Amino acid sequence: MAPVVTSVSPAQGPPAGGTSVTLTGSGFTGATAVRFGPSLATDVVVLSNTQITARTPPGSGTEKVTVTGPSGTSTQNVFFTYTTVAAPVLTALSPASGPASGGNTVTITGTNLTAATQVLFGPNPATILTNTPTQITTTAPTGTGTTNVTVTTPAGTSNPLPYTYTTTPTPTITNLNPTSGPTTGGNTVTITGTNLTAATQVLFGPNPATILTNTPTQITTTAPTGTGTTNVTVTTPAGTSNPLPYTYTTTPTPTITNLNPTTGPTTGGNTVTITGTNLTAATQVLFGPNPATILTNAPTQITTTAPTGTGPTNVTVTTPAGTSNPLPYTYTTTPTPTITNLNPTTGPTTGGNTVTITGTNLTAATSVKFGINSATILTNSATQITVSAPAGPPSSVSVTVTTAGGTSNPLPYFYIAAPTVSDLSPHFGPATGSNTVTVFGSNLSLTTAVHFGGNPATAVTVVSDSQLTVTAPAGSGTVAVTVTTPGGTSTAGTGNPYYTYLGAPVLTSLNPSHGASVGGDAIVLTGANLTYTDAVTFGGAPASFSAISDTQVVATSPAGAPGTVNVVAHTPAGNSNALPYVYDPA
């Protein structure tokens, strides 16, 4: 199969040729020629079956790019355009100065910088790190004094910009901290001074130290091994500093005087504190033949995590100065934990509630599981553990406690889904409360409390898992009704759980206050708290009406016998006061 060319990058370059391009496609293995129109490319390198690099020949206009291989020549329409490229122009150097030793990064800004072939600092070429049409980054070469920086591309050489090589002063050191250390080395030594940037070596006598940090005024090192008193020096590209004395000291053999505790489980894992002298830089703590994990290490105290073991054994500490005397430690068999009670035995699916576990042999619990999920242990004694329950789906799970002695028997714990409130009936009631409200929702069977805003309802009766009846407390305004169960407290995020407290309706006037006994007159009732009026009666007879506002209702008088009757408005907050209305004789 003949080669296939899918792209050339870049797709344009100067008429003089010489642009380095990459061809992408397939079937390139064994390619014998790359042409730009009729002209052969130079420096052709077949990188793989899918990629070739080459340099463009001279040309003009737009030429088709082809690859010839053992099976023929590509036919795809992939083109390269010869364009006149402007000479590069430099506008800025950053920084505009640097050390005579070079090696620092210099950013060159300008225009027409694409395909730079050379960057010179005076006569010396710099290493090009990145190259875009407007910016080049380079590693500056060595040099002295002030010199010109230029960029060369296939379109020519740029204008020069000045760059100054600066002389770096010799380093000086003024202080070592500490000024002494063990013959084994390994301790951190801080060196203070001036002109310490780019330190290439720190010597303690003939021995090199490991450089940890390096700033112009401070170096931290890890001291090498050594003996006696020796000189510390710092070397930078500008030279070697003055010496400061450092003394290697002989470290006495460690001695241990106490273990706390002196016993522990055969499974290990408990923390043992070792007290003594000369314990700095401990390299190993052994419980018999078994190494312990060192947690903290000070000159007079080490804390460790005990390894596994059996029976009585000896504990020793090893430092670079030797191994300490032994102290006895006894491995004891730990009984299996037993749990007898959970309080509470239910909780929300979100977890986070505190559960108290009672039992025996609960010391040093390593894990408390609710099913497969781990709880956070808050307190732990031999007979009681308190935990923060993990989250879990609505279900029954087994709670177990694990110690070095094993895993306890299980006890059941129930995750309860949080309740929801979807609706109320009614949504309104008197500010004095005491009316019955039906609460609709889900997961209501285990309801322990119902609140109207912050006020608790009374006479809570569970009708079903989706319905409650309660006696509303006193209150004011519009509040959210919430239900609390062992699964948590409902939120107001779904449904319509809102309840509005209403003031009792009040009538202050009727206009007109009399009318025909055949009825049909429009009567304006004026007063307060009338927005939710649900009935108007004239002497007990219902009238049709419309609540206009919180202070006005318009009713149509029903027929009535001549004489005076009481007009009453009713809302979910109760009946208003009565006002007299006179039916006139026909």
CORZI-V360542 format. One record per backbone hydrogen bond with DSSP energy under -0.5 kcal/mol. CO is the residue of the C=O (numbers start at 0). NH is the residue of the N-H. Records with the same first field share a line. If there is no record, write none. Layout:
CO=NH + NH
//
This chain:
3=5 + 25
6=23
8=21
10=80
12=82
13=16
14=58
18=20 + 55
20=53
21=8
22=51
23=5 + 6
25=3
27=30
32=67
33=40
34=36 + 65
35=38
38=35
41=54
44=46 + 52
47=50
48=27
49=24
50=46 + 47
51=22
52=44
53=20
54=41
55=17
60=81
62=79
63=36
65=34
66=73
67=31 + 32
68=71
71=68
75=77
77=64
79=62 + 81
80=12 + 82
82=84
88=110
91=108
93=106
95=163
97=165
98=101
99=142
103=139
105=107 + 137
106=93 + 108
107=135
108=90 + 91
110=88
112=115
117=151
118=125
119=121 + 149
120=123
123=120
125=127
126=138
129=136
132=112
133=109
134=131
135=107
136=128 + 129
137=105 + 139
138=126
139=102
144=164
146=162
147=121
148=160
149=119
150=157
151=116 + 117
152=155
155=152
160=148
162=146 + 164
163=97
165=99
171=193
174=191
176=189
178=246
180=248
181=184
182=225
186=222
188=220
189=176 + 191
190=218
191=173 + 174
193=171
195=198
200=234
201=208
202=204 + 232
203=206
206=203
208=210
209=211 + 221
212=219
215=195
216=192
217=214
218=190
219=211 + 212
220=188 + 222
221=209
222=185
227=247
229=245
230=204
231=243
232=202
233=240
234=199 + 200
235=238
238=235
243=231
245=229
246=180
248=182
254=276
257=274
259=272
261=329
263=331
264=267
265=308
269=305
271=303
272=259 + 274
273=301
274=256 + 257
276=254
278=281
283=317
284=291
285=287 + 315
286=289
289=286
291=293
292=294 + 304
295=302
297=300
298=278
299=275
300=297
301=273
302=294 + 295
303=271 + 305
304=292
305=268
310=330
312=328
313=287
314=326
315=285
316=323
317=282 + 283
318=321
321=318
326=314
328=312
329=263
331=265
337=359
340=357
342=355
344=413
346=415
347=350
348=391
352=388
354=356 + 386
355=342 + 357
356=384
357=339 + 340
359=337
361=364
366=401
367=374
368=370 + 399
369=371 + 372
372=369
374=376
375=387
378=385
381=361
382=358
383=380
384=356
385=377 + 378
386=354 + 388
387=375
388=351
394=414
396=412
397=370
398=410
399=368
400=407
401=365 + 366
402=405
405=402
410=398
412=396 + 414
413=346 + 415
414=394
415=348
419=421 + 441
421=495
422=439
424=437
426=499
428=501
429=432
430=474
434=471
436=469
437=424
438=467
439=421 + 422
441=419
443=446
448=483
449=456
450=452 + 481
451=454
454=451
457=470
458=460
460=462 + 468
463=466
464=443
465=440
466=462 + 463
467=438
468=460
469=436 + 471
470=457
471=433
476=500
478=498
479=452 + 481
481=450
482=489
483=447 + 448
484=487
487=484
490=493
496=480
498=478
499=428
501=430
505=527
508=525
510=523
512=581
514=583
515=518
516=559
520=522 + 556
522=524 + 554
523=510 + 525
524=552
525=507 + 508
527=505
529=532
534=569
535=542
536=538 + 567
537=540
540=537
542=535
543=555
545=547 + 553
548=551
549=529
550=526
551=547 + 548
552=524 + 554
553=545
554=522 + 556
555=543
556=519
562=582
564=580
565=538 + 567
566=578
567=536
568=575
569=533 + 534
570=573
571=429
573=570
578=566
580=564 + 582
581=514 + 583
582=562
583=516
//
